[in-house]
C-alpha cells in the first residue's frame, strides 16, 4: 500500500497543481531517508506521512521552489529532529525508563541500524544526510541550520563512534 493511499492524502484537491504527482515520485526516497533516521518501518511511515502533509499544506510555496525535492528532504529532516526533541522533553519530564540496547544480528543492515540508533538524533541526521543522501557539507549545514565546521566535527565523531561499534570492516565482507 502506498503512503498516499494509506493515510488520506488523496481525494478532492490533493492533486491540485501537481502535488499528487510530486508525492508519488518522491515518497519512496523520502521513506528510505526516514527509515534511516527512525530505524523502524512504522516510525518511517509516520515521518514520511507527516512530511508529505506539511508539504501539501504549503504546496504553492514548495512547487515554486527551485528544488522541491530538497525542500521535501528539509521538511522531513526538521520534522524528525523536532519529534525527537519533543520525545526527549517528554522522557525527561517523566521517570526515566531503561531502554534495552538493540540486538546486533549478523546482517549488516541490522547491525548498521543498531549502530545508527546509538547516535544522538542530530548526529544521526547529519550522517544520514551526508553519507546516505550524499549531500555536501554546505547543504547539510544549511539544512540543519548550523555551521559547516559543526557538520564536519559531528560527522567525524559519529563515524569514529560507528567504527568503534561496528568493529573491523573485513567482518562484513563476503568471502568465497
C-alpha positions as CSV (number, residue, x, y, z in Angstrom):
1,X,0.0,0.0,0.0
2,X,1.3,3.4,-0.8
3,X,1.8,6.0,1.8
4,X,-0.5,8.3,-0.1
5,X,-3.5,6.0,-0.1
6,X,-2.9,4.6,3.4
7,X,-3.1,7.9,5.2
8,X,-5.6,10.1,3.4
9,X,-3.6,12.4,1.2
10,X,-5.7,11.6,-1.8
11,X,-9.1,12.9,-2.5
12,X,-10.6,16.2,-3.7
13,X,-7.9,18.8,-4.3
14,X,-5.0,16.5,-3.4
15,X,-3.7,16.5,-7.0
16,X,-4.0,20.3,-7.4
17,X,-1.0,21.8,-9.1
18,X,1.0,18.6,-9.2
19,X,1.2,17.7,-5.5
20,X,0.0,14.1,-6.0
21,X,2.5,13.5,-8.9
22,X,5.3,15.0,-6.8
23,X,4.3,12.9,-3.8
24,X,4.2,9.7,-5.8
25,X,7.5,10.4,-7.4
26,X,9.3,11.2,-4.2
27,X,7.6,9.1,-1.4
28,X,10.0,6.1,-1.8
29,X,13.1,8.2,-1.5
30,X,11.6,10.2,1.4
31,X,10.6,6.9,3.1
32,X,14.1,5.5,2.7
33,X,15.7,8.5,4.3
34,X,13.0,8.4,7.1
35,X,13.8,4.8,7.7
36,X,17.4,5.5,8.2
37,X,16.6,8.4,10.5
38,X,14.0,6.4,12.5
39,X,15.4,2.9,12.3
40,X,12.0,1.3,12.0
41,X,9.2,0.9,9.5
42,X,6.2,2.4,11.4
43,X,8.1,5.5,12.5
44,X,9.4,6.0,9.0
45,X,5.9,5.7,7.5
46,X,4.6,8.2,10.1
47,X,7.5,10.6,9.5
48,X,7.1,10.4,5.7
49,X,3.4,10.9,6.0
50,X,3.8,13.9,8.3
51,X,6.4,15.5,6.0
52,X,4.1,15.0,3.0
53,X,1.2,16.5,4.9
54,X,3.3,19.6,5.7
55,X,4.4,19.8,2.1
56,X,0.8,19.6,1.0
57,X,-0.2,22.4,3.3
58,X,2.4,24.7,1.7
59,X,2.4,23.2,-1.8
60,X,2.2,26.5,-3.6
61,X,5.5,27.6,-1.9
62,X,7.1,24.2,-2.4
63,X,6.2,23.9,-6.0
64,X,7.6,27.4,-6.6
65,X,11.0,26.4,-5.1
66,X,14.0,25.8,-7.3
67,X,14.4,22.3,-5.9
68,X,11.2,20.9,-4.4
69,X,12.9,17.6,-3.6
70,X,15.5,19.4,-1.4
71,X,12.6,21.3,0.2
72,X,10.9,18.0,1.0
73,X,14.1,16.5,2.4
74,X,14.4,19.6,4.6
75,X,10.9,19.2,5.9
76,X,11.4,15.5,6.6
77,X,14.7,16.1,8.5
78,X,13.4,19.0,10.5
79,X,10.2,17.1,11.4
80,X,12.3,14.2,12.6
81,X,14.5,16.4,14.7
82,X,11.5,18.3,16.2
83,X,9.8,15.0,17.1
84,X,13.0,13.6,18.7
85,X,13.3,16.8,20.8
86,X,9.7,16.5,21.8
87,X,10.2,12.9,22.8
88,X,13.3,13.8,24.8
89,X,11.5,16.5,26.7
90,X,8.6,14.1,27.4
91,X,11.1,11.5,28.6
92,X,13.0,13.9,30.8
93,X,9.7,15.1,32.3
94,X,8.8,11.5,33.4
95,X,10.6,8.8,35.2
96,X,13.5,7.5,33.2
97,X,12.9,4.2,31.5
98,X,15.7,1.7,30.8
99,X,15.7,1.2,27.0
100,X,17.3,-2.1,26.1
101,X,20.1,-2.0,23.5
102,X,19.2,-3.2,20.1
103,X,20.4,-6.7,19.5
104,X,23.1,-6.7,16.8
105,X,22.4,-9.5,14.4
106,X,24.6,-11.0,11.7
107,X,23.2,-9.0,8.8
108,X,24.9,-5.7,8.0
109,X,21.6,-3.8,7.7
110,X,20.5,-4.8,11.2
111,X,24.0,-4.1,12.6
112,X,24.2,-0.7,10.9
113,X,20.7,0.4,12.0
114,X,21.5,-0.7,15.6
115,X,24.7,1.4,15.5
116,X,22.9,4.4,14.0
117,X,20.3,4.2,16.8
118,X,23.1,4.8,19.3
119,X,23.9,8.2,17.8
120,X,22.1,11.3,19.1
121,X,19.3,12.4,16.7
122,X,21.1,15.4,15.3
123,X,24.3,13.5,14.7
124,X,22.4,10.6,13.1
125,X,20.6,13.1,10.8
126,X,24.0,14.6,9.8
127,X,25.4,11.1,9.0
128,X,22.4,10.0,7.0
129,X,22.2,13.3,5.0
130,X,25.9,13.5,4.4
131,X,26.7,9.9,3.6
132,X,23.4,8.2,2.6
133,X,21.8,11.2,0.8
134,X,25.3,12.2,-0.4
135,X,24.8,15.9,0.4
136,X,27.6,18.3,0.6
137,X,28.8,19.7,4.0
138,X,27.4,23.1,3.0
139,X,24.0,21.6,2.2
140,X,23.8,19.7,5.5
141,X,24.8,22.8,7.4
142,X,22.1,24.8,5.7
143,X,19.5,22.1,6.1
144,X,20.2,21.8,9.9
145,X,20.9,25.5,10.4
146,X,24.4,25.1,11.8
147,X,27.9,25.9,10.7
148,X,29.9,23.8,8.3
149,X,32.5,23.1,10.9
150,X,29.8,21.7,13.2
151,X,28.8,19.3,10.4
152,X,32.4,18.2,9.8
153,X,33.2,17.7,13.5
154,X,29.9,15.9,14.3
155,X,30.3,13.6,11.2
156,X,33.8,12.9,12.2
157,X,32.9,12.0,15.8
158,X,29.9,10.0,14.6
159,X,31.8,8.0,12.1
160,X,34.5,7.2,14.7
161,X,31.8,6.1,17.1
162,X,30.2,3.9,14.4
163,X,33.6,2.4,13.5
164,X,34.2,1.6,17.2
165,X,30.7,0.0,17.5
166,X,30.9,-1.9,14.2
167,X,34.5,-3.2,14.5
168,X,36.7,-4.1,11.6
169,X,35.2,-3.7,8.2
170,X,36.5,-7.1,7.0
171,X,34.0,-8.8,9.2
172,X,31.2,-7.7,6.9
173,X,32.7,-8.6,3.6
174,X,31.7,-11.8,1.9
175,X,34.4,-14.3,1.2
176,X,34.0,-17.1,-1.3
